[in-house]
Amino acid sequence: MAVKNIAIFEKDFDISYEIVNPTAKKDIVFLHGWGSNKSIMKNAFSNTLKDFRHIYIDMPGFGKTSNEYVLQTTDYVIIIDKFLQAIDSVPTAIAGHSYGGKVATLLKPQNLILLSTAGILEEKSLKVKLKIFFAKILNMLGLRNITKTFRSKDVESMNENMYETFKNVVNEDFTIYFKEFKNNALIFWGEEDTATSLQSGKKISQLIEKSTFKSYKGDHYFFCKNAEDIAKCIEDGIL
């Protein structure tokens, strides 16, 4: 594990990262999802894609990269872009899982790899709608501490800055960004995914003109059991 200090907008971030296959000539970057970290990506893919230098990153607020600020998705994009410049990386491909897929899309790599990515707004369940409704009422009554019991499992262990960051990014509609992406895209999905539905994956594939789509048996973390086949598809499909 290594750490690289990145400064943007008078904010400092000590980015924790790991590199696998350090002598390879082509780079592939892996960005984890919300509430996750680089380890899950490394555990899945580190023994694949032998011709690539793998770069696994803990984005600010996750894993071993701390965050003391309220951020937007565009901030994450700038941070990761500056980090890649700092380590002299011009990636051949960037792979993003869930929230990481949104960051990867805005980085506009030559080859975009999406793993059950977020970015398509889906109808919320009645249970979630009720939680939001009652949380707003309690906030209006000054009972903010009570609303913490309503928080998503994705953020229940986060500090207030990360919770505010979560609110900034959770309901972003990336339809236009997927539609505007003009490079090569390889899209992979879990058929039993309840966090980002299979239908959302198919919609993203329709929005991105130069894309291929493949689904697997599994949930939001389907790639953990299908990394070898996904890696082969990446090797065959990148430009």
C-alpha positions as CSV (number, residue, x, y, z in Angstrom):
1,M,0.0,0.0,0.0
2,A,1.1,3.5,-0.8
3,V,-0.2,7.0,-0.1
4,K,-0.1,10.1,-2.4
5,N,-1.0,13.6,-1.2
6,I,-3.4,15.5,-3.5
7,A,-4.4,19.1,-2.9
8,I,-7.4,20.7,-4.6
9,F,-9.4,23.8,-3.7
10,E,-7.3,24.3,-0.6
11,K,-8.3,20.8,0.5
12,D,-5.7,18.0,1.2
13,F,-6.3,14.3,0.6
14,D,-3.9,11.5,1.4
15,I,-5.0,8.9,-1.2
16,S,-4.3,5.3,-0.3
17,Y,-3.7,3.1,-3.3
18,E,-2.1,-0.2,-4.3
19,I,-0.4,-1.2,-7.6
20,V,-0.3,-4.7,-9.0
21,N,1.9,-5.8,-11.9
22,P,4.0,-2.6,-11.6
23,T,6.1,-3.2,-14.7
24,A,3.2,-3.7,-17.1
25,K,2.9,-1.1,-19.9
26,K,-0.8,-0.5,-19.9
27,D,-2.8,0.9,-16.9
28,I,-6.2,-0.2,-15.7
29,V,-7.7,1.8,-12.7
30,F,-10.3,0.3,-10.4
31,L,-12.8,2.5,-8.5
32,H,-14.9,0.9,-5.8
33,G,-18.6,1.7,-4.9
34,W,-20.1,3.7,-2.0
35,G,-19.3,2.2,1.4
36,S,-16.7,-0.1,0.0
37,N,-12.9,0.2,-0.6
38,K,-10.1,-0.9,-2.9
39,S,-9.7,-4.3,-1.2
40,I,-12.9,-5.7,-2.7
41,M,-11.7,-4.7,-6.2
42,K,-8.2,-6.0,-5.6
43,N,-9.5,-9.3,-4.2
44,A,-11.6,-9.8,-7.3
45,F,-9.2,-8.8,-10.1
46,S,-5.6,-8.8,-8.9
47,N,-4.9,-12.3,-10.4
48,T,-6.4,-11.4,-13.8
49,L,-5.4,-9.0,-16.6
50,K,-1.7,-9.8,-16.4
51,D,-0.8,-7.4,-19.2
52,F,-2.0,-4.4,-17.2
53,R,-0.6,-2.4,-14.3
54,H,-3.5,-2.5,-11.9
55,I,-4.2,0.7,-9.8
56,Y,-6.5,0.2,-6.9
57,I,-7.7,3.4,-5.1
58,D,-9.5,4.2,-1.9
59,M,-11.5,7.2,-2.8
60,P,-11.8,10.0,-0.1
61,G,-13.9,8.9,2.9
62,F,-13.5,5.1,2.2
63,G,-11.0,2.5,3.2
64,K,-7.7,4.1,4.3
65,T,-8.3,7.5,2.6
66,S,-9.9,9.9,5.1
67,N,-12.1,12.8,4.2
68,E,-12.9,15.9,6.3
69,Y,-15.0,17.7,3.7
70,V,-18.4,17.7,2.1
71,L,-17.9,16.7,-1.6
72,Q,-19.7,16.4,-4.9
73,T,-19.2,13.7,-7.5
74,T,-17.3,16.3,-9.6
75,D,-14.9,16.7,-6.7
76,Y,-14.1,13.0,-6.7
77,V,-13.5,13.2,-10.5
78,I,-11.0,16.1,-10.1
79,I,-9.3,14.3,-7.2
80,I,-8.9,11.0,-9.0
81,D,-7.8,12.8,-12.2
82,K,-5.1,14.8,-10.3
83,F,-4.0,11.6,-8.5
84,L,-3.5,9.8,-11.8
85,Q,-1.5,12.7,-13.1
86,A,0.6,12.6,-9.9
87,I,1.6,8.9,-10.5
88,D,2.1,9.4,-14.2
89,S,-0.8,7.3,-15.3
90,V,-2.7,7.6,-18.5
91,P,-5.1,4.7,-18.1
92,T,-6.1,2.5,-21.0
93,A,-9.2,1.6,-19.0
94,I,-11.0,2.6,-15.9
95,A,-13.4,0.2,-14.2
96,G,-16.0,1.5,-11.7
97,H,-18.4,-0.4,-9.5
98,S,-21.6,1.2,-8.4
99,Y,-20.8,4.8,-7.4
100,G,-17.3,4.3,-8.8
101,G,-18.9,3.9,-12.2
102,K,-20.2,7.4,-12.1
103,V,-16.8,8.8,-11.3
104,A,-15.2,6.6,-14.0
105,T,-17.7,7.8,-16.6
106,L,-16.9,11.5,-15.9
107,L,-13.2,10.7,-16.3
108,K,-13.9,9.8,-19.9
109,P,-11.3,7.0,-20.3
110,Q,-10.5,5.4,-23.7
111,N,-12.2,2.3,-22.3
112,L,-14.9,2.5,-19.7
113,I,-15.8,-0.6,-17.7
114,L,-19.0,-0.4,-15.7
115,L,-19.9,-2.9,-13.0
116,S,-23.5,-2.5,-11.8
117,T,-23.0,1.2,-11.9
118,A,-25.2,3.8,-10.3
119,G,-26.6,6.8,-12.2
120,I,-30.1,5.8,-13.4
121,L,-32.8,7.0,-11.0
122,E,-35.1,4.2,-10.0
123,E,-38.5,4.3,-8.3
124,K,-38.0,4.2,-4.5
125,S,-39.9,1.6,-2.5
126,L,-42.7,2.7,-0.2
127,K,-40.6,1.9,2.8
128,V,-37.8,4.3,1.6
129,K,-40.3,7.0,0.7
130,L,-41.8,6.8,4.2
131,K,-38.4,7.1,5.8
132,I,-37.6,10.2,3.8
133,F,-41.0,11.7,4.6
134,F,-40.7,11.2,8.4
135,A,-37.0,12.3,8.4
136,K,-37.9,15.6,6.8
137,I,-40.6,16.2,9.4
138,L,-38.3,15.4,12.3
139,N,-35.6,17.6,10.9
140,M,-38.2,20.5,10.7
141,L,-39.0,19.9,14.4
142,G,-35.3,20.0,15.3
143,L,-35.0,16.3,16.1
144,R,-32.1,15.7,13.8
145,N,-30.6,13.0,16.1
146,I,-33.6,10.8,15.7
147,T,-33.4,10.9,11.9
148,K,-30.0,9.2,12.1
149,T,-32.0,6.0,12.8
150,F,-33.5,6.3,9.3
151,R,-30.2,6.4,7.5
152,S,-29.2,3.9,4.8
153,K,-26.9,1.1,5.8
154,D,-24.5,2.6,3.3
155,V,-24.0,5.6,5.5
156,E,-24.9,4.6,9.1
157,S,-21.2,4.4,10.1
158,M,-20.1,7.6,8.2
159,N,-19.3,10.9,9.8
160,E,-21.4,14.0,9.1
161,N,-19.3,15.2,6.2
162,M,-19.6,11.8,4.4
163,Y,-23.4,11.7,5.2
164,E,-23.8,15.2,3.6
165,T,-21.6,14.0,0.7
166,F,-23.9,11.0,0.3
167,K,-27.0,13.2,0.1
168,N,-25.2,15.2,-2.6
169,V,-24.5,12.2,-4.8
170,V,-27.2,9.6,-4.1
171,N,-29.9,10.9,-6.4
172,E,-27.9,12.1,-9.4
173,D,-29.3,11.4,-12.8
174,F,-26.4,10.4,-15.1
175,T,-28.6,9.8,-18.2
176,I,-27.1,12.7,-20.1
177,Y,-23.5,11.7,-19.1
178,F,-24.0,8.2,-20.3
179,K,-25.5,9.4,-23.5
180,E,-22.6,11.9,-24.1
181,F,-20.0,9.2,-23.5
182,K,-18.5,8.5,-27.0
183,N,-15.6,6.1,-26.2
184,N,-15.6,2.4,-25.8
185,A,-17.7,0.9,-22.9
186,L,-18.0,-2.6,-21.5
187,I,-20.9,-3.0,-19.2
188,F,-21.3,-5.9,-16.7
189,W,-24.2,-6.6,-14.4
190,G,-25.7,-8.9,-11.7
191,E,-29.0,-10.3,-12.7
192,E,-30.3,-10.4,-9.1
193,D,-29.0,-6.9,-8.3
194,T,-31.4,-5.0,-6.0
195,A,-29.2,-1.9,-5.6
196,T,-28.9,-1.1,-9.3
197,S,-31.4,-3.1,-11.3
198,L,-30.7,-5.1,-14.4
199,Q,-33.1,-2.9,-16.3
200,S,-30.9,0.1,-15.4
201,G,-27.8,-1.7,-16.8
202,K,-29.6,-2.3,-20.1
203,K,-30.7,1.3,-20.2
204,I,-27.1,2.5,-19.7
205,S,-26.0,0.2,-22.5
206,Q,-28.7,1.7,-24.8
207,L,-27.5,5.2,-23.9
208,I,-23.8,4.6,-24.6
209,E,-23.5,4.2,-28.3
210,K,-20.2,2.2,-28.4
211,S,-21.0,-0.3,-25.6
212,T,-21.4,-4.0,-25.0
213,F,-23.5,-5.6,-22.2
214,K,-23.2,-8.8,-20.4
215,S,-25.0,-10.0,-17.2
216,Y,-24.2,-12.7,-14.7
217,K,-26.0,-14.7,-12.0
218,G,-25.5,-12.7,-8.8
219,D,-26.2,-9.6,-6.8
220,H,-24.6,-6.1,-6.6
221,Y,-21.2,-7.8,-6.0
222,F,-21.6,-10.4,-8.8
223,F,-18.1,-9.5,-10.1
224,C,-16.4,-11.2,-7.1
225,K,-17.4,-14.6,-8.5
226,N,-17.1,-13.8,-12.1
227,A,-13.9,-11.8,-12.3
228,E,-12.0,-14.2,-14.6
229,D,-14.7,-14.1,-17.2
230,I,-15.1,-10.4,-16.9
231,A,-11.3,-10.0,-17.3
232,K,-11.4,-12.1,-20.5
233,C,-14.2,-9.9,-21.9
234,I,-12.1,-6.8,-21.0
235,E,-9.0,-8.3,-22.8
236,D,-11.1,-9.1,-25.9
237,G,-13.2,-5.9,-25.9
238,I,-10.9,-2.9,-25.1
239,L,-9.6,-0.7,-27.9
